[in-house]
Amino acid sequence: PLQPLQAKPVPKGSRASRRKTCEPEIARSLIKKIFSHYAKMPVARRAFKIVEKCATRYFKQLSSDLEAYTTHARRKTVEKADLEVLMRRQGLVTDKMPLHVLIERYLPLEYRKLLIPMAVSGNKVIPPCK
């Protein structure tokens, strides 16, 4: 007697293993814009490729350091304190140069408002309620 053909079960992990995992990348135009702003001169293509590679490695290291600080503090969310510790270790934040001074000096107003929330009324600066 003939038996009906049955479909063979497909292993669950086969589809995921075929997909290639790709890491997110920083936009080349953003890196070029930032670098040319600070370099204030044209950059050769070969030199820019090296700059791009360095920027990618820098942000990978930055992310892994922040992850380590967060894990050490037994948290799942990176907080401002983690970033401040990292910047202190890099020598960017010191007693003479606190984090909010760096924020005010280098970031545009819309980012400053997000990172240092304060309500302004007339000539008075009122810290936010917690």
The first five atom37 places (N, CA, C, CB, O) and aatype in JSON, in Angstrom:
{
  "aatype": [14, 10, 5, 14, 10, 5, 0, 11, 14, 19, 14, 11, 7, 15, 1, 0, 15, 1, 1, 11, 16, 4, 6, 14, 6, 9, 0, 1, 15, 10, 9, 11, 11, 9, 13, 15, 8, 18, 0, 11, 12, 14, 19, 0, 1, 1, 0, 13, 11, 9, 19, 6, 11, 4, 0, 16, 1, 18, 13, 11, 5, 10, 15, 15, 3, 10, 6, 0, 18, 16, 16, 8, 0, 1, 1, 11, 16, 19, 6, 11, 0, 3, 10, 6, 19, 10, 12, 1, 1, 5, 7, 10, 19, 16, 3, 11, 12, 14, 10, 8, 19, 10, 9, 6, 1, 18, 10, 14, 10, 6, 18, 1, 11, 10, 10, 9, 14, 12, 0, 19, 15, 7, 2, 11, 19, 9, 14, 14, 4, 11],
  "atom_mask": [
    [1, 1, 1, 1, 1],
    [1, 1, 1, 1, 1],
    [1, 1, 1, 1, 1],
    [1, 1, 1, 1, 1],
    [1, 1, 1, 1, 1],
    [1, 1, 1, 1, 1],
    [1, 1, 1, 1, 1],
    [1, 1, 1, 1, 1],
    [1, 1, 1, 1, 1],
    [1, 1, 1, 1, 1],
    [1, 1, 1, 1, 1],
    [1, 1, 1, 1, 1],
    [1, 1, 1, 0, 1],
    [1, 1, 1, 1, 1],
    [1, 1, 1, 1, 1],
    [1, 1, 1, 1, 1],
    [1, 1, 1, 1, 1],
    [1, 1, 1, 1, 1],
    [1, 1, 1, 1, 1],
    [1, 1, 1, 1, 1],
    [1, 1, 1, 1, 1],
    [1, 1, 1, 1, 1],
    [1, 1, 1, 1, 1],
    [1, 1, 1, 1, 1],
    [1, 1, 1, 1, 1],
    [1, 1, 1, 1, 1],
    [1, 1, 1, 1, 1],
    [1, 1, 1, 1, 1],
    [1, 1, 1, 1, 1],
    [1, 1, 1, 1, 1],
    [1, 1, 1, 1, 1],
    [1, 1, 1, 1, 1],
    [1, 1, 1, 1, 1],
    [1, 1, 1, 1, 1],
    [1, 1, 1, 1, 1],
    [1, 1, 1, 1, 1],
    [1, 1, 1, 1, 1],
    [1, 1, 1, 1, 1],
    [1, 1, 1, 1, 1],
    [1, 1, 1, 1, 1],
    [1, 1, 1, 1, 1],
    [1, 1, 1, 1, 1],
    [1, 1, 1, 1, 1],
    [1, 1, 1, 1, 1],
    [1, 1, 1, 1, 1],
    [1, 1, 1, 1, 1],
    [1, 1, 1, 1, 1],
    [1, 1, 1, 1, 1],
    [1, 1, 1, 1, 1],
    [1, 1, 1, 1, 1],
    [1, 1, 1, 1, 1],
    [1, 1, 1, 1, 1],
    [1, 1, 1, 1, 1],
    [1, 1, 1, 1, 1],
    [1, 1, 1, 1, 1],
    [1, 1, 1, 1, 1],
    [1, 1, 1, 1, 1],
    [1, 1, 1, 1, 1],
    [1, 1, 1, 1, 1],
    [1, 1, 1, 1, 1],
    [1, 1, 1, 1, 1],
    [1, 1, 1, 1, 1],
    [1, 1, 1, 1, 1],
    [1, 1, 1, 1, 1],
    [1, 1, 1, 1, 1],
    [1, 1, 1, 1, 1],
    [1, 1, 1, 1, 1],
    [1, 1, 1, 1, 1],
    [1, 1, 1, 1, 1],
    [1, 1, 1, 1, 1],
    [1, 1, 1, 1, 1],
    [1, 1, 1, 1, 1],
    [1, 1, 1, 1, 1],
    [1, 1, 1, 1, 1],
    [1, 1, 1, 1, 1],
    [1, 1, 1, 1, 1],
    [1, 1, 1, 1, 1],
    [1, 1, 1, 1, 1],
    [1, 1, 1, 1, 1],
    [1, 1, 1, 1, 1],
    [1, 1, 1, 1, 1],
    [1, 1, 1, 1, 1],
    [1, 1, 1, 1, 1],
    [1, 1, 1, 1, 1],
    [1, 1, 1, 1, 1],
    [1, 1, 1, 1, 1],
    [1, 1, 1, 1, 1],
    [1, 1, 1, 1, 1],
    [1, 1, 1, 1, 1],
    [1, 1, 1, 1, 1],
    [1, 1, 1, 0, 1],
    [1, 1, 1, 1, 1],
    [1, 1, 1, 1, 1],
    [1, 1, 1, 1, 1],
    [1, 1, 1, 1, 1],
    [1, 1, 1, 1, 1],
    [1, 1, 1, 1, 1],
    [1, 1, 1, 1, 1],
    [1, 1, 1, 1, 1],
    [1, 1, 1, 1, 1],
    [1, 1, 1, 1, 1],
    [1, 1, 1, 1, 1],
    [1, 1, 1, 1, 1],
    [1, 1, 1, 1, 1],
    [1, 1, 1, 1, 1],
    [1, 1, 1, 1, 1],
    [1, 1, 1, 1, 1],
    [1, 1, 1, 1, 1],
    [1, 1, 1, 1, 1],
    [1, 1, 1, 1, 1],
    [1, 1, 1, 1, 1],
    [1, 1, 1, 1, 1],
    [1, 1, 1, 1, 1],
    [1, 1, 1, 1, 1],
    [1, 1, 1, 1, 1],
    [1, 1, 1, 1, 1],
    [1, 1, 1, 1, 1],
    [1, 1, 1, 1, 1],
    [1, 1, 1, 1, 1],
    [1, 1, 1, 1, 1],
    [1, 1, 1, 1, 1],
    [1, 1, 1, 0, 1],
    [1, 1, 1, 1, 1],
    [1, 1, 1, 1, 1],
    [1, 1, 1, 1, 1],
    [1, 1, 1, 1, 1],
    [1, 1, 1, 1, 1],
    [1, 1, 1, 1, 1],
    [1, 1, 1, 1, 1],
    [1, 1, 1, 1, 1]
  ],
  "atom_positions": [
    [[0.82, -1.2, 0.0], [0.0, 0.0, 0.0], [0.86, 1.26, 0.0], [-0.93, 0.0, 1.2], [1.89, 1.33, 0.68]],
    [[0.44, 2.24, -0.76], [1.15, 3.52, -0.82], [0.75, 4.4, 0.35], [0.86, 4.24, -2.15], [-0.42, 4.51, 0.73]],
    [[1.75, 5.02, 0.91], [1.49, 5.95, 2.02], [1.66, 7.38, 1.52], [2.43, 5.66, 3.23], [2.52, 7.63, 0.67]],
    [[0.88, 8.32, 2.04], [1.02, 9.71, 1.6], [2.37, 10.27, 2.04], [-0.12, 10.57, 2.16], [2.89, 9.94, 3.11]],
    [[2.93, 11.12, 1.19], [4.21, 11.75, 1.52], [4.01, 12.81, 2.59], [4.85, 12.37, 0.26], [3.04, 13.57, 2.56]],
    [[4.92, 12.83, 3.52], [4.86, 13.84, 4.58], [6.06, 14.77, 4.44], [4.83, 13.17, 5.99], [7.15, 14.36, 4.07]],
    [[5.82, 16.01, 4.75], [6.89, 17.0, 4.68], [7.88, 16.76, 5.81], [6.33, 18.45, 4.75], [7.5, 16.44, 6.94]],
    [[9.14, 16.93, 5.47], [10.17, 16.77, 6.5], [10.2, 18.02, 7.37], [11.57, 16.5, 5.85], [10.12, 19.14, 6.85]],
    [[10.32, 17.86, 8.67], [10.38, 19.05, 9.52], [11.69, 19.82, 9.29], [10.25, 18.65, 11.01], [12.77, 19.23, 9.19]],
    [[11.57, 21.12, 9.22], [12.73, 21.98, 9.02], [13.26, 22.37, 10.39], [12.36, 23.24, 8.16], [12.5, 22.82, 11.24]],
    [[14.57, 22.22, 10.6], [15.12, 22.62, 11.9], [14.88, 24.11, 12.13], [16.63, 22.31, 11.97], [14.98, 24.92, 11.21]],
    [[14.57, 24.46, 13.38], [14.22, 25.84, 13.71], [15.39, 26.8, 13.53], [13.71, 25.92, 15.12], [15.18, 27.95, 13.15]],
    [[16.58, 26.37, 13.79], [17.73, 27.26, 13.73], [18.3, 27.46, 12.34], [0.0, 0.0, 0.0], [19.22, 28.27, 12.18]],
    [[17.82, 26.77, 11.34], [18.43, 26.85, 10.02], [18.25, 28.22, 9.37], [17.84, 25.78, 9.12], [19.15, 28.71, 8.69]],
    [[17.1, 28.84, 9.58], [16.83, 30.12, 8.95], [17.71, 31.22, 9.57], [15.34, 30.49, 9.08], [18.25, 32.06, 8.86]],
    [[17.84, 31.19, 10.87], [18.65, 32.21, 11.55], [20.13, 32.06, 11.24], [18.43, 32.13, 13.06], [20.85, 33.05, 11.18]],
    [[20.58, 30.83, 11.04], [22.0, 30.62, 10.78], [22.39, 31.1, 9.39], [22.35, 29.15, 10.94], [23.55, 31.45, 9.15]],
    [[21.44, 31.13, 8.47], [21.74, 31.6, 7.12], [21.89, 33.11, 7.07], [20.64, 31.16, 6.16], [22.67, 33.64, 6.27]],
    [[21.16, 33.81, 7.94], [21.23, 35.27, 7.94], [22.56, 35.73, 8.5], [20.07, 35.87, 8.74], [23.07, 35.18, 9.48]],
    [[23.07, 36.71, 7.89], [24.33, 37.26, 8.34], [24.03, 38.42, 9.29], [25.21, 37.72, 7.13], [23.29, 39.35, 8.95]],
    [[24.6, 38.36, 10.46], [24.38, 39.45, 11.4], [25.33, 40.59, 11.05], [24.57, 38.99, 12.87], [26.54, 40.39, 10.92]],
    [[24.77, 41.77, 10.9], [25.6, 42.91, 10.58], [25.52, 43.92, 11.71], [25.17, 43.54, 9.23], [24.46, 44.13, 12.31]],
    [[26.62, 44.54, 11.99], [26.68, 45.53, 13.05], [26.24, 46.88, 12.5], [28.11, 45.62, 13.64], [26.49, 47.19, 11.33]],
    [[25.59, 47.67, 13.32], [25.23, 49.01, 12.86], [26.48, 49.84, 12.65], [24.28, 49.7, 13.86], [27.48, 49.67, 13.36]],
    [[26.43, 50.71, 11.7], [27.58, 51.54, 11.4], [27.23, 53.0, 11.54], [28.11, 51.25, 9.99], [26.08, 53.41, 11.37]],
    [[28.23, 53.79, 11.86], [28.06, 55.22, 11.9], [28.11, 55.71, 10.46], [29.15, 55.92, 12.79], [28.95, 55.27, 9.67]],
    [[27.23, 56.6, 10.12], [27.16, 57.1, 8.74], [28.49, 57.75, 8.35], [26.0, 58.11, 8.58], [29.04, 58.57, 9.09]],
    [[28.98, 57.37, 7.18], [30.25, 57.92, 6.7], [30.18, 59.44, 6.57], [30.63, 57.31, 5.34], [31.15, 60.14, 6.85]],
    [[29.01, 59.93, 6.15], [28.86, 61.38, 5.99], [28.99, 62.1, 7.32], [27.51, 61.71, 5.34], [29.54, 63.2, 7.39]],
    [[28.48, 61.48, 8.4], [28.58, 62.09, 9.72], [30.03, 62.13, 10.19], [27.72, 61.31, 10.73], [30.49, 63.15, 10.69]],
    [[30.74, 61.03, 10.03], [32.15, 61.0, 10.43], [32.94, 62.02, 9.63], [32.75, 59.58, 10.22], [33.78, 62.74, 10.18]],
    [[32.67, 62.09, 8.33], [33.4, 63.03, 7.47], [33.1, 64.47, 7.87], [33.03, 62.81, 5.99], [34.0, 65.31, 7.92]],
    [[31.83, 64.75, 8.16], [31.44, 66.1, 8.54], [32.1, 66.51, 9.86], [29.9, 66.2, 8.66], [32.63, 67.62, 9.98]],
    [[32.08, 65.62, 10.84], [32.69, 65.93, 12.14], [34.19, 66.1, 12.0], [32.37, 64.82, 13.16], [34.77, 67.05, 12.53]],
    [[34.83, 65.18, 11.3], [36.29, 65.24, 11.18], [36.74, 66.47, 10.4], [36.81, 63.97, 10.51], [37.69, 67.14, 10.79]],
    [[36.07, 66.76, 9.3], [36.47, 67.92, 8.51], [36.2, 69.23, 9.26], [35.75, 67.92, 7.17], [36.88, 70.23, 9.03]],
    [[35.2, 69.22, 10.15], [34.94, 70.41, 10.97], [36.12, 70.69, 11.89], [33.64, 70.23, 11.8], [36.54, 71.84, 12.03]],
    [[36.65, 69.65, 12.53], [37.76, 69.84, 13.46], [39.11, 69.93, 12.76], [37.79, 68.71, 14.47], [40.01, 70.62, 13.25]],
    [[39.26, 69.25, 11.62], [40.53, 69.3, 10.89], [40.69, 70.61, 10.14], [40.63, 68.13, 9.92], [41.8, 71.09, 9.95]],
    [[39.57, 71.18, 9.71], [39.54, 72.45, 8.98], [40.4, 72.43, 7.72], [39.99, 73.58, 9.88], [41.0, 73.44, 7.33]],
    [[40.47, 71.26, 7.08], [41.19, 71.13, 5.82], [40.68, 69.89, 5.1], [42.73, 71.04, 6.05], [40.07, 69.02, 5.73]],
    [[40.9, 69.79, 3.8], [40.44, 68.61, 3.07], [41.17, 67.34, 3.55], [40.64, 68.8, 1.56], [42.32, 67.41, 4.0]],
    [[40.49, 66.21, 3.43], [41.04, 64.93, 3.87], [41.1, 63.99, 2.67], [40.2, 64.32, 5.03], [40.11, 63.83, 1.96]],
    [[42.25, 63.37, 2.46], [42.4, 62.41, 1.35], [41.55, 61.17, 1.63], [43.9, 62.01, 1.16], [41.27, 60.86, 2.79]],
    [[41.14, 60.48, 0.58], [40.29, 59.3, 0.74], [40.96, 58.22, 1.58], [39.93, 58.73, -0.62], [40.32, 57.63, 2.45]],
    [[42.22, 57.96, 1.33], [42.91, 56.93, 2.1], [42.99, 57.3, 3.57], [44.32, 56.7, 1.53], [42.84, 56.45, 4.44]],
    [[43.22, 58.57, 3.84], [43.28, 59.03, 5.23], [41.9, 58.94, 5.87], [43.82, 60.48, 5.31], [41.78, 58.58, 7.04]],
    [[40.86, 59.26, 5.11], [39.51, 59.2, 5.67], [39.12, 57.78, 6.02], [38.51, 59.79, 4.69], [38.43, 57.57, 7.01]],
    [[39.55, 56.8, 5.23], [39.25, 55.4, 5.55], [39.85, 55.02, 6.9], [39.78, 54.46, 4.45], [39.24, 54.29, 7.67]],
    [[41.04, 55.52, 7.17], [41.68, 55.24, 8.46], [40.94, 55.95, 9.58], [43.17, 55.68, 8.44], [40.75, 55.39, 10.66]],
    [[40.53, 57.18, 9.34], [39.74, 57.93, 10.33], [38.44, 57.2, 10.63], [39.45, 59.37, 9.83], [38.03, 57.08, 11.79]],
    [[37.79, 56.7, 9.59], [36.54, 55.97, 9.75], [36.73, 54.71, 10.59], [35.96, 55.62, 8.38], [35.93, 54.4, 11.47]],
    [[37.8, 53.98, 10.31], [38.11, 52.77, 11.06], [38.38, 53.1, 12.53], [39.32, 52.04, 10.45], [37.93, 52.39, 13.43]],
    [[39.12, 54.18, 12.77], [39.43, 54.6, 14.15], [38.16, 55.01, 14.89], [40.44, 55.76, 14.14], [37.99, 54.67, 16.07]],
    [[37.29, 55.73, 14.22], [36.03, 56.17, 14.85], [35.18, 54.96, 15.23], [35.25, 57.11, 13.91], [34.59, 54.93, 16.31]],
    [[35.11, 53.98, 14.34], [34.33, 52.77, 14.62], [34.9, 52.04, 15.82], [34.31, 51.85, 13.39], [34.16, 51.63, 16.71]],
    [[36.21, 51.87, 15.85], [36.85, 51.19, 16.99], [36.65, 51.97, 18.28], [38.34, 50.99, 16.74], [36.43, 51.38, 19.34]],
    [[36.74, 53.3, 18.19], [36.56, 54.14, 19.38], [35.17, 53.95, 19.96], [36.8, 55.62, 19.03], [35.02, 53.77, 21.17]],
    [[34.13, 53.98, 19.1], [32.77, 53.84, 19.61], [32.48, 52.43, 20.1], [31.77, 54.22, 18.52], [31.68, 52.26, 21.03]],
    [[33.1, 51.42, 19.51], [32.96, 50.06, 20.04], [33.55, 49.97, 21.44], [33.64, 49.03, 19.1], [32.94, 49.4, 22.34]],
    [[34.74, 50.55, 21.62], [35.39, 50.53, 22.92], [34.58, 51.33, 23.94], [36.82, 51.09, 22.82], [34.41, 50.91, 25.09]],
    [[34.08, 52.48, 23.51], [33.26, 53.33, 24.38], [32.02, 52.56, 24.84], [32.85, 54.62, 23.64], [31.66, 52.6, 26.02]],
    [[31.38, 51.88, 23.92], [30.17, 51.11, 24.25], [30.47, 49.97, 25.2], [29.53, 50.58, 22.99], [29.71, 49.73, 26.15]],
    [[31.55, 49.25, 24.95], [31.87, 48.13, 25.83], [32.26, 48.61, 27.23], [33.0, 47.29, 25.23], [31.95, 47.95, 28.21]],
    [[32.94, 49.77, 27.33], [33.28, 50.32, 28.64], [32.01, 50.73, 29.39], [34.21, 51.54, 28.48], [31.87, 50.44, 30.58]],
    [[31.09, 51.39, 28.7], [29.83, 51.78, 29.34], [29.03, 50.56, 29.78], [28.99, 52.64, 28.39], [28.41, 50.56, 30.84]],
    [[29.07, 49.52, 28.96], [28.39, 48.28, 29.33], [29.01, 47.67, 30.58], [28.43, 47.28, 28.17], [28.3, 47.17, 31.45]],
    [[30.33, 47.71, 30.67], [31.02, 47.16, 31.84], [30.68, 47.94, 33.1], [32.54, 47.17, 31.62], [30.45, 47.35, 34.15]],
    [[30.64, 49.28, 33.01], [30.28, 50.09, 34.18], [28.85, 49.81, 34.62], [30.44, 51.59, 33.86], [28.58, 49.71, 35.82]],
    [[27.95, 49.67, 33.66], [26.55, 49.41, 33.98], [26.39, 48.03, 34.61], [25.68, 49.52, 32.73], [25.65, 47.87, 35.59]],
    [[27.06, 47.04, 34.06], [27.01, 45.68, 34.6], [27.59, 45.65, 36.01], [27.76, 44.71, 33.69], [27.04, 44.98, 36.89]],
    [[28.68, 46.35, 36.22], [29.31, 46.4, 37.54], [28.36, 47.0, 38.58], [30.61, 47.21, 37.48], [28.36, 46.58, 39.74]],
    [[27.56, 47.97, 38.16], [26.6, 48.6, 39.07], [25.31, 47.78, 39.18], [26.28, 50.02, 38.59], [24.36, 48.21, 39.85]],
    [[25.26, 46.63, 38.53], [24.1, 45.73, 38.53], [22.84, 46.41, 38.01], [23.85, 45.2, 39.94], [21.76, 46.3, 38.59]],
    [[23.01, 47.13, 36.91], [21.9, 47.78, 36.23], [21.82, 47.3, 34.8], [22.04, 49.32, 36.28], [22.76, 46.67, 34.3]],
    [[20.71, 47.58, 34.15], [20.55, 47.22, 32.74], [20.52, 48.43, 31.84], [19.29, 46.4, 32.55], [20.43, 48.3, 30.62]],
    [[20.58, 49.62, 32.43], [20.48, 50.86, 31.66], [21.71, 51.72, 31.92], [19.2, 51.63, 32.02], [22.11, 51.91, 33.07]],
    [[22.29, 52.23, 30.86], [23.42, 53.15, 30.99], [22.88, 54.49, 31.47], [24.2, 53.3, 29.64], [21.9, 55.01, 30.94]],
    [[23.53, 55.04, 32.49], [23.08, 56.31, 33.05], [24.16, 57.37, 32.89], [22.71, 56.14, 34.52], [25.28, 57.08, 32.49]],
    [[23.78, 58.59, 33.21], [24.69, 59.73, 33.09], [25.95, 59.52, 33.93], [23.99, 61.03, 33.51], [27.05, 59.9, 33.53]],
    [[25.79, 58.91, 35.1], [26.93, 58.67, 35.99], [27.96, 57.75, 35.33], [26.45, 58.04, 37.31], [29.16, 57.95, 35.51]],
    [[27.5, 56.76, 34.56], [28.43, 55.86, 33.86], [29.26, 56.63, 32.84], [27.65, 54.72, 33.16], [30.46, 56.42, 32.72]],
    [[28.59, 57.51, 32.11], [29.29, 58.32, 31.11], [30.28, 59.27, 31.78], [28.28, 59.12, 30.27], [31.38, 59.49, 31.26]],
    [[29.9, 59.81, 32.92], [30.8, 60.71, 33.63], [32.04, 59.98, 34.14], [30.06, 61.38, 34.8], [33.14, 60.51, 34.07]],
    [[31.86, 58.75, 34.65], [33.01, 57.94, 35.09], [33.94, 57.66, 33.91], [32.53, 56.6, 35.73], [35.16, 57.77, 34.04]],
    [[33.36, 57.3, 32.78], [34.16, 57.03, 31.58], [34.95, 58.26, 31.15], [33.26, 56.55, 30.44], [36.13, 58.17, 30.83]],
    [[34.28, 59.41, 31.14], [34.96, 60.63, 30.72], [36.03, 61.06, 31.73], [33.94, 61.76, 30.54], [37.03, 61.66, 31.35]],
    [[35.82, 60.76, 33.01], [36.86, 61.03, 34.02], [38.09, 60.17, 33.77], [36.31, 60.78, 35.46], [39.23, 60.63, 33.85]],
    [[37.84, 58.9, 33.46], [38.97, 57.98, 33.2], [39.73, 58.38, 31.94], [38.46, 56.55, 33.06], [40.94, 58.14, 31.84]],
    [[39.04, 58.99, 30.99], [39.7, 59.45, 29.77], [40.37, 60.81, 29.95], [38.7, 59.52, 28.63], [41.1, 61.26, 29.08]],
    [[40.12, 61.45, 31.08], [40.72, 62.74, 31.35], [39.95, 63.92, 30.78], [0.0, 0.0, 0.0], [40.46, 65.04, 30.78]],
    [[38.75, 63.68, 30.28], [37.95, 64.76, 29.72], [37.22, 65.55, 30.8], [36.94, 64.2, 28.72], [37.07, 66.77, 30.69]],
    [[36.77, 64.86, 31.83], [36.09, 65.5, 32.95], [37.04, 65.5, 34.14], [34.74, 64.77, 33.31], [37.56, 64.46, 34.54]],
    [[37.27, 66.68, 34.68], [38.14, 66.83, 35.85], [37.41, 67.71, 36.87], [39.53, 67.45, 35.46], [36.28, 68.13, 36.64]],
    [[38.09, 67.98, 37.98], [37.49, 68.88, 38.98], [37.35, 70.29, 38.42], [38.33, 68.9, 40.26], [36.41, 71.01, 38.75]],
    [[38.29, 70.68, 37.55], [38.24, 72.01, 36.96], [37.32, 72.08, 35.74], [39.63, 72.46, 36.56], [36.87, 73.16, 35.36]],
    [[37.03, 70.93, 35.14], [36.19, 70.88, 33.94], [35.07, 69.85, 34.15], [37.05, 70.53, 32.67], [35.2, 68.71, 33.7]],
    [[33.97, 70.24, 34.83], [32.88, 69.29, 35.05], [32.12, 68.97, 33.77], [31.92, 69.83, 36.1], [32.26, 69.65, 32.76]],
    [[31.32, 67.92, 33.84], [30.59, 67.43, 32.67], [29.64, 68.49, 32.1], [29.81, 66.19, 33.02], [29.56, 68.65, 30.88]],
    [[28.93, 69.2, 32.95], [27.97, 70.17, 32.41], [28.65, 71.31, 31.66], [27.13, 70.75, 33.54], [28.05, 71.9, 30.76]],
    [[29.89, 71.62, 32.0], [30.63, 72.65, 31.25], [30.95, 72.14, 29.84], [31.95, 73.05, 31.99], [30.83, 72.88, 28.86]],
    [[31.35, 70.88, 29.74], [31.6, 70.28, 28.43], [30.33, 70.25, 27.59], [32.16, 68.85, 28.58], [30.35, 70.54, 26.39]],
    [[29.21, 69.91, 28.22], [27.93, 69.87, 27.52], [27.59, 71.25, 26.98], [26.8, 69.36, 28.45], [27.21, 71.4, 25.82]],
    [[27.72, 72.27, 27.83], [27.4, 73.63, 27.41], [28.34, 74.14, 26.33], [27.43, 74.56, 28.59], [27.93, 74.9, 25.46]],
    [[29.59, 73.72, 26.39], [30.59, 74.22, 25.45], [30.46, 73.59, 24.06], [31.98, 73.97, 25.99], [30.61, 74.29, 23.06]],
    [[30.19, 72.28, 23.99], [30.3, 71.58, 22.72], [28.99, 71.13, 22.08], [31.15, 70.41, 22.91], [28.98, 70.8, 20.9]],
    [[27.9, 71.11, 22.82], [26.65, 70.61, 22.23], [25.7, 71.74, 21.87], [25.97, 69.65, 23.19], [25.69, 72.78, 22.52]],
    [[24.91, 71.53, 20.82], [23.92, 72.54, 20.45], [22.84, 72.66, 21.53], [23.27, 72.18, 19.1], [22.68, 71.78, 22.38]],
    [[22.1, 73.76, 21.49], [21.12, 74.09, 22.52], [20.08, 72.99, 22.72], [20.43, 75.38, 22.17], [19.73, 72.68, 23.86]],
    [[19.58, 72.39, 21.63], [18.53, 71.37, 21.78], [19.02, 70.15, 22.55], [18.02, 70.93, 20.41], [18.25, 69.54, 23.29]],
    [[20.3, 69.78, 22.39], [20.86, 68.67, 23.16], [21.15, 69.09, 24.59], [22.13, 68.15, 22.5], [20.99, 68.3, 25.53]],
    [[21.59, 70.33, 24.76], [21.84, 70.84, 26.11], [20.57, 70.8, 26.94], [22.39, 72.27, 26.07], [20.6, 70.43, 28.12]],
    [[19.45, 71.17, 26.33], [18.18, 71.17, 27.06], [17.79, 69.76, 27.49], [17.07, 71.77, 26.19], [17.2, 69.58, 28.55]],
    [[18.12, 68.76, 26.68], [17.81, 67.38, 27.05], [18.7, 66.87, 28.17], [17.95, 66.47, 25.84], [18.24, 66.17, 29.07]],
    [[19.98, 67.23, 28.12], [20.93, 66.71, 29.1], [20.95, 67.51, 30.4], [22.31, 66.7, 28.5], [21.21, 66.95, 31.47]],
    [[20.69, 68.8, 30.32], [20.66, 69.64, 31.51], [19.29, 70.31, 31.54], [21.84, 70.7, 31.52], [19.16, 71.47, 31.14]],
    [[18.26, 69.58, 32.0], [16.92, 70.16, 31.97], [16.74, 71.26, 33.02], [15.88, 69.07, 32.19], [16.94, 71.03, 34.21]],
    [[16.36, 72.44, 32.58], [16.07, 73.56, 33.46], [14.98, 74.4, 32.82], [17.35, 74.42, 33.74], [14.93, 74.56, 31.6]],
    [[14.12, 74.92, 33.67], [13.07, 75.8, 33.18], [13.54, 77.24, 33.35], [11.71, 75.55, 33.92], [14.03, 77.6, 34.42]],
    [[13.4, 78.04, 32.33], [13.83, 79.43, 32.39], [12.59, 80.31, 32.39], [14.78, 79.78, 31.2], [11.74, 80.19, 31.51]],
    [[12.5, 81.18, 33.38], [11.37, 82.09, 33.48], [11.92, 83.49, 33.71], [10.38, 81.67, 34.63], [12.44, 83.79, 34.78]],
    [[11.81, 84.33, 32.71], [12.38, 85.66, 32.83], [13.89, 85.56, 32.96], [0.0, 0.0, 0.0], [14.54, 84.97, 32.1]],
    [[14.45, 86.12, 34.0], [15.88, 86.03, 34.24], [16.23, 84.97, 35.27], [16.41, 87.37, 34.7], [17.39, 84.84, 35.65]],
    [[15.24, 84.21, 35.73], [15.46, 83.2, 36.76], [15.64, 81.81, 36.12], [14.28, 83.19, 37.77], [14.94, 81.46, 35.17]],
    [[16.58, 81.05, 36.65], [16.77, 79.67, 36.22], [16.26, 78.79, 37.34], [18.27, 79.36, 35.88], [16.76, 78.83, 38.46]],
    [[15.25, 77.98, 37.02], [14.62, 77.14, 38.03], [14.95, 75.69, 37.73], [13.08, 77.36, 38.06], [14.58, 75.19, 36.67]],
    [[15.64, 74.98, 38.66], [15.91, 73.57, 38.4], [14.62, 72.76, 38.38], [16.87, 73.0, 39.47], [13.65, 73.13, 39.05]],
    [[14.59, 71.67, 37.61], [13.36, 70.88, 37.51], [13.03, 70.18, 38.82], [13.48, 69.84, 36.38], [13.91, 69.91, 39.63]],
    [[11.76, 69.91, 39.02], [11.31, 69.18, 40.22], [11.57, 67.69, 40.01], [9.8, 69.44, 40.51], [11.47, 67.18, 38.9]],
    [[11.9, 67.03, 41.09], [12.14, 65.58, 41.0], [11.06, 64.84, 41.71], [13.49, 65.2, 41.58], [11.08, 63.61, 41.75]]
  ]
}
